[in-house]
Amino acid sequence: MIVFLRALKEGRLVRAETLLRMREWHRWQFPMQYGYGTMHFSLPSPLAGLTGLPATWEHSGTSGSFLYYVPERDLYIAEGGIVSTLL
């Protein structure tokens, strides 16, 4: 899953214009925003400072799987239900 997200982020799967459209965030359920097939998690500045939670670019599955990218740390986190990966 991390190989997929890294390739998507680096523009190897879709054109740059498509990736920009995927990341046009729309309000959803606080603090989540939704793009085209992707989600964005970001707390307002005061809360982010208090909690230390960075903004993430992500998607979650219904089976307990998820794939997160933390841009400020260039960190990828994946959970595939059985296997967890942190790069």
Backbone torsions as a table, in degrees:
resi	resn	phi	psi	omega
1	MET	NA	-37.2	-179.7
2	ILE	-67.4	-37.7	177.7
3	VAL	-60.0	-41.5	178.2
4	PHE	-62.4	-50.2	-177.0
5	LEU	-64.9	-39.2	178.3
6	ARG	-62.4	-44.3	178.9
7	ALA	-64.7	-38.8	177.7
8	LEU	-64.0	-48.6	-178.3
9	LYS	-61.6	-36.3	-177.1
10	GLU	-84.5	1.7	176.6
11	GLY	78.8	21.6	-180.0
12	ARG	-91.5	-7.1	-178.6
13	LEU	-111.4	-33.6	179.8
14	VAL	-136.7	161.0	177.7
15	ARG	-65.2	156.3	-179.4
16	ALA	-57.2	-38.5	179.7
17	GLU	-64.4	-38.2	179.1
18	THR	-67.1	-42.6	179.4
19	LEU	-63.0	-39.8	176.5
20	LEU	-61.4	-41.7	178.4
21	ARG	-65.6	-36.9	178.9
22	MET	-63.3	-26.3	-176.6
23	ARG	-104.7	20.3	170.9
24	GLU	-83.3	100.9	-170.6
25	TRP	-78.7	138.5	176.9
26	HIS	-121.8	140.4	179.8
27	ARG	-57.1	140.5	177.1
28	TRP	-135.5	-114.4	177.9
29	GLN	-104.8	123.2	-177.5
30	PHE	-53.1	132.1	3.7
31	PRO	-98.9	24.6	-176.6
32	MET	-90.5	146.9	171.3
33	GLN	-128.1	151.8	-176.2
34	TYR	-120.2	136.7	174.6
35	GLY	-113.2	-154.5	177.7
36	TYR	-88.9	92.0	179.7
37	GLY	83.4	4.3	179.6
38	THR	-136.4	161.5	177.6
39	MET	-127.9	160.4	179.4
40	HIS	-132.5	129.8	177.5
41	PHE	-113.1	124.8	178.7
42	SER	-155.8	123.7	175.9
43	LEU	-86.1	150.9	173.4
44	PRO	-59.1	153.3	-174.6
45	SER	-45.8	-50.2	-178.4
46	PRO	-60.7	-42.0	-179.9
47	LEU	-70.6	-39.8	179.3
48	ALA	-61.5	-40.2	178.3
49	GLY	-65.3	-39.6	-179.3
50	LEU	-71.6	-39.6	-175.7
51	THR	-88.9	-25.5	-176.0
52	GLY	76.6	10.7	-179.8
53	LEU	-82.6	120.0	179.8
54	PRO	-80.3	163.3	174.3
55	ALA	-68.4	145.5	177.7
56	THR	-131.6	153.7	172.4
57	TRP	-111.9	128.1	-165.1
58	GLU	-160.5	178.7	164.7
59	HIS	-158.1	147.0	179.6
60	SER	-121.0	144.1	177.9
61	GLY	-98.6	168.7	-179.2
62	THR	-81.2	-13.1	-177.1
63	SER	-96.1	12.5	-178.2
64	GLY	95.2	-1.1	178.6
65	SER	-84.5	153.4	175.3
66	PHE	-156.0	161.1	179.3
67	LEU	-142.8	116.0	-176.7
68	TYR	-120.2	146.3	171.4
69	TYR	-128.9	129.2	179.3
70	VAL	-108.4	98.3	-175.4
71	PRO	-56.9	-41.5	-175.4
72	GLU	-66.2	-16.9	178.8
73	ARG	-118.7	0.9	-174.5
74	ASP	47.3	48.8	-174.2
75	LEU	-114.0	131.6	176.7
76	TYR	-110.3	136.1	178.3
77	ILE	-132.8	127.6	-179.0
78	ALA	-133.2	145.7	174.4
79	GLU	-137.4	119.5	-178.5
80	GLY	-105.6	24.0	-178.3
81	GLY	93.4	-53.1	-179.3
82	ILE	-108.8	-35.1	-173.6
83	VAL	-113.2	129.6	174.9
84	SER	-106.7	143.1	178.9
85	THR	-136.7	140.3	177.1
86	LEU	-134.8	117.6	178.7
87	LEU	-125.0	NA	NA
